[in-house]
Every structure is written in structure tokens, then in C-alpha cells.
Amino acid sequence: MRHRNRLRDTSTTTIPLEKETRDRLRLLGRKGENYDEILRRLMLFAEHEEFMERQYERLKDKKAFVSLSEL
């Protein structure tokens, strides 16, 4: 992930955070990760979780599926 960051536009921005939030974010980081990398990893995880939740909701909708015996 670090290598890809070097190839992208290096423009940065400042996001105001409370110190407690910054400290919690730092605790979620892995050795050598910067805040951008931590946030990107967490966003990927959140997107995956959201996708999986949508799939689970679809599975609960029995009307969306046809049983094999009906085929």
C-alpha cells in the first residue's frame, strides 16, 4: 500500500479531530502505517462489512429465491 501512495497525487488535507479520536486511530494502526493508510484500511473493512450485511439481508428474503425442486 505504501508504494501505491507514492504514485498518486501527493496533495494532502487537514481533518480536525479531537485528541481522543486521534489517539484511538493511532491505536488501530499497524507498525509503519501513517494515518492515511490506517483510514484507507478501515474504510475497506467498513465497505466489506456493509456489502456482507446487504448480502445477508438478501438471503433473508425468501421470495428472492426459487427452490431447486421448483426448477
MDTraj code that builds the backbone (N, CA, C; nanometers):
import mdtraj as md
import numpy as np

residues = "MET ARG HIS ARG ASN ARG LEU ARG ASP THR SER THR THR THR ILE PRO LEU GLU LYS GLU THR ARG ASP ARG LEU ARG LEU LEU GLY ARG LYS GLY GLU ASN TYR ASP GLU ILE LEU ARG ARG LEU MET LEU PHE ALA GLU HIS GLU GLU PHE MET GLU ARG GLN TYR GLU ARG LEU LYS ASP LYS LYS ALA PHE VAL SER LEU SER GLU LEU".split()
xyz = np.array([
    [0.0828, -0.1186, 0.0000],
    [0.0000, 0.0000, 0.0000],
    [0.0879, 0.1259, 0.0000],
    [0.1978, 0.1226, 0.0682],
    [0.2859, 0.2387, 0.0727],
    [0.3343, 0.2766, -0.0672],
    [0.3745, 0.1786, -0.1457],
    [0.4275, 0.2045, -0.2783],
    [0.3237, 0.2735, -0.3650],
    [0.1988, 0.2307, -0.3596],
    [0.0926, 0.2922, -0.4386],
    [0.0741, 0.4384, -0.4001],
    [0.0878, 0.4712, -0.2725],
    [0.0688, 0.6087, -0.2283],
    [0.1695, 0.7024, -0.2938],
    [0.2888, 0.6554, -0.3198],
    [0.3914, 0.7395, -0.3796],
    [0.3582, 0.7734, -0.5246],
    [0.2821, 0.6881, -0.5907],
    [0.2496, 0.7098, -0.7305],
    [0.1309, 0.8038, -0.7487],
    [0.0517, 0.8236, -0.6462],
    [-0.0668, 0.9092, -0.6533],
    [-0.0308, 1.0544, -0.6287],
    [-0.1266, 1.1405, -0.6585],
    [-0.1123, 1.2824, -0.6270],
    [-0.0829, 1.2944, -0.4775],
    [0.0133, 1.3734, -0.4425],
    [0.0540, 1.3827, -0.3024],
    [-0.0142, 1.4969, -0.2289],
    [-0.1211, 1.5508, -0.2858],
    [-0.1942, 1.6566, -0.2161],
    [-0.2490, 1.6021, -0.0854],
    [-0.2404, 1.6802, 0.0186],
    [-0.2925, 1.6380, 0.1482],
    [-0.3885, 1.7431, 0.2002],
    [-0.4600, 1.7051, 0.3028],
    [-0.5537, 1.7958, 0.3673],
    [-0.5453, 1.7730, 0.5174],
    [-0.6022, 1.8623, 0.5907],
    [-0.6061, 1.8504, 0.7360],
    [-0.7502, 1.8269, 0.7781],
    [-0.7695, 1.7270, 0.8605],
    [-0.9023, 1.6965, 0.9141],
    [-0.8966, 1.7208, 1.0644],
    [-0.9758, 1.8130, 1.1155],
    [-0.9728, 1.8367, 1.2600],
    [-1.0323, 1.7180, 1.3365],
    [-0.9591, 1.6705, 1.4341],
    [-1.0027, 1.5599, 1.5194],
    [-0.9790, 1.5967, 1.6647],
    [-1.0624, 1.5431, 1.7499],
    [-1.0328, 1.5553, 1.8920],
    [-0.9128, 1.4671, 1.9215],
    [-0.8360, 1.5032, 2.0222],
    [-0.7163, 1.4254, 2.0556],
    [-0.7503, 1.2805, 2.0874],
    [-0.8632, 1.2593, 2.1529],
    [-0.9040, 1.1225, 2.1859],
    [-0.9259, 1.0401, 2.0583],
    [-0.9883, 1.1018, 1.9577],
    [-1.0117, 1.0330, 1.8305],
    [-0.8794, 1.0009, 1.7627],
    [-0.7890, 1.0963, 1.7600],
    [-0.6568, 1.0741, 1.7018],
    [-0.5838, 0.9605, 1.7727],
    [-0.5930, 0.9587, 1.9058],
    [-0.5250, 0.8550, 1.9821],
    [-0.5847, 0.7173, 1.9551],
    [-0.7171, 0.7118, 1.9423],
    [-0.7826, 0.5839, 1.9105],
    [-0.7429, 0.5373, 1.7706],
    [-0.7350, 0.6308, 1.6769],
    [-0.6936, 0.5979, 1.5413],
    [-0.5510, 0.5437, 1.5416],
    [-0.4654, 0.6078, 1.6173],
    [-0.3264, 0.5622, 1.6281],
    [-0.3199, 0.4187, 1.6822],
    [-0.4053, 0.3859, 1.7789],
    [-0.4072, 0.2506, 1.8345],
    [-0.4503, 0.1460, 1.7317],
    [-0.5303, 0.1873, 1.6340],
    [-0.5758, 0.0953, 1.5300],
    [-0.4721, 0.0745, 1.4203],
    [-0.3692, 0.1578, 1.4205],
    [-0.2654, 0.1483, 1.3183],
    [-0.1724, 0.0314, 1.3406],
    [-0.1103, -0.0082, 1.2316],
    [-0.0081, -0.1124, 1.2355],
    [0.1278, -0.0444, 1.2248],
    [0.2309, -0.1152, 1.2626],
    [0.3660, -0.0581, 1.2605],
    [0.3981, -0.0039, 1.1214],
    [0.4409, 0.1212, 1.1152],
    [0.4811, 0.1828, 0.9908],
    [0.3683, 0.2484, 0.9122],
    [0.2418, 0.2307, 0.9540],
    [0.1298, 0.2923, 0.8823],
    [0.1153, 0.4386, 0.9206],
    [0.0846, 0.5204, 0.8215],
    [0.0506, 0.6584, 0.8517],
    [-0.1020, 0.6680, 0.8639],
    [-0.1514, 0.7854, 0.9013],
    [-0.2957, 0.7992, 0.9232],
    [-0.3761, 0.7716, 0.7965],
    [-0.3252, 0.8132, 0.6820],
    [-0.3958, 0.7885, 0.5564],
    [-0.4114, 0.6382, 0.5332],
    [-0.3069, 0.5633, 0.5566],
    [-0.3121, 0.4181, 0.5362],
    [-0.4067, 0.3514, 0.6358],
    [-0.4045, 0.3977, 0.7596],
    [-0.4956, 0.3421, 0.8608],
    [-0.6401, 0.3664, 0.8186],
    [-0.6710, 0.4895, 0.7800],
    [-0.8077, 0.5227, 0.7408],
    [-0.8515, 0.4458, 0.6165],
    [-0.7639, 0.4314, 0.5182],
    [-0.7990, 0.3557, 0.3973],
    [-0.8284, 0.2096, 0.4302],
    [-0.7468, 0.1511, 0.5175],
    [-0.7693, 0.0117, 0.5571],
    [-0.9025, -0.0023, 0.6301],
    [-0.9316, 0.0901, 0.7204],
    [-1.0577, 0.0851, 0.7939],
    [-1.1777, 0.1062, 0.7022],
    [-1.1629, 0.1939, 0.6022],
    [-1.2728, 0.2158, 0.5074],
    [-1.2986, 0.0912, 0.4237],
    [-1.1930, 0.0227, 0.3809],
    [-1.2107, -0.1019, 0.3060],
    [-1.2845, -0.2052, 0.3909],
    [-1.2457, -0.2141, 0.5172],
    [-1.3118, -0.3073, 0.6082],
    [-1.4595, -0.2715, 0.6242],
    [-1.4887, -0.1428, 0.6432],
    [-1.6279, -0.0982, 0.6599],
    [-1.7092, -0.1252, 0.5336],
    [-1.6503, -0.1013, 0.4160],
    [-1.7203, -0.1283, 0.2904],
    [-1.7495, -0.2764, 0.2751],
    [-1.6554, -0.3605, 0.3133],
    [-1.6754, -0.5061, 0.3068],
    [-1.7876, -0.5481, 0.4016],
    [-1.7849, -0.4957, 0.5221],
    [-1.8885, -0.5290, 0.6195],
    [-2.0262, -0.4863, 0.5707],
    [-2.0347, -0.3676, 0.5107],
    [-2.1614, -0.3185, 0.4583],
    [-2.2111, -0.4077, 0.3444],
    [-2.1208, -0.4479, 0.2560],
    [-2.1556, -0.5383, 0.1468],
    [-2.2084, -0.6708, 0.2018],
    [-2.1384, -0.7256, 0.2997],
    [-2.1797, -0.8545, 0.3569],
    [-2.3160, -0.8428, 0.4252],
    [-2.3415, -0.7323, 0.4905],
    [-2.4713, -0.7110, 0.5548],
    [-2.5828, -0.7061, 0.4504],
    [-2.5583, -0.6394, 0.3384],
    [-2.6588, -0.6354, 0.2305],
    [-2.6855, -0.7749, 0.1757],
    [-2.5807, -0.8544, 0.1603],
    [-2.5982, -0.9910, 0.1096],
    [-2.6776, -1.0750, 0.2093],
    [-2.6497, -1.0593, 0.3358],
    [-2.7226, -1.1325, 0.4397],
    [-2.8706, -1.0951, 0.4370],
    [-2.8997, -0.9670, 0.4201],
    [-3.0393, -0.9223, 0.4122],
    [-3.1087, -0.9828, 0.2910],
    [-3.0382, -0.9931, 0.1796],
    [-3.0959, -1.0561, 0.0600],
    [-3.1267, -1.2023, 0.0860],
    [-3.0388, -1.2711, 0.1569],
    [-3.0609, -1.4130, 0.1862],
    [-3.1835, -1.4341, 0.2749],
    [-3.2126, -1.3364, 0.3594],
    [-3.3297, -1.3484, 0.4469],
    [-3.4600, -1.3321, 0.3692],
    [-3.4539, -1.2721, 0.2500],
    [-3.5726, -1.2520, 0.1673],
    [-3.5989, -1.3794, 0.0878],
    [-3.6798, -1.4660, 0.1424],
    [-3.7073, -1.5963, 0.0810],
    [-3.7729, -1.5832, -0.0561],
    [-3.8457, -1.4732, -0.0809],
    [-3.9138, -1.4544, -0.2084],
    [-3.8157, -1.4327, -0.3238],
    [-3.6945, -1.3961, -0.2929],
    [-3.5954, -1.3675, -0.3960],
    [-3.5330, -1.4943, -0.4533],
    [-3.5646, -1.6094, -0.3947],
    [-3.5015, -1.7349, -0.4374],
    [-3.6065, -1.8380, -0.4768],
    [-3.5659, -1.9295, -0.5625],
    [-3.6509, -2.0398, -0.6044],
    [-3.5841, -2.1676, -0.5565],
    [-3.6627, -2.2572, -0.4979],
    [-3.6021, -2.3818, -0.4505],
    [-3.5639, -2.4687, -0.5688],
    [-3.4683, -2.5562, -0.5475],
    [-3.4234, -2.6443, -0.6547],
    [-3.5364, -2.7360, -0.7040],
    [-3.6262, -2.7747, -0.6144],
    [-3.7362, -2.8626, -0.6545],
    [-3.8336, -2.7924, -0.7488],
    [-3.8375, -2.6588, -0.7471],
    [-3.9259, -2.5828, -0.8341],
    [-3.8674, -2.5643, -0.9744],
    [-3.7417, -2.5972, -0.9916],
    [-3.6780, -2.5792, -1.1216],
    [-3.7138, -2.6890, -1.2111],
])
top = md.Topology()
chain = top.add_chain()
for i, resn in enumerate(residues, 1):
    res = top.add_residue(resn, chain, resSeq=i)
    for name in ("N", "CA", "C"):
        top.add_atom(name, md.element.get_by_symbol(name[0]), res)
traj = md.Trajectory(xyz[None], top)
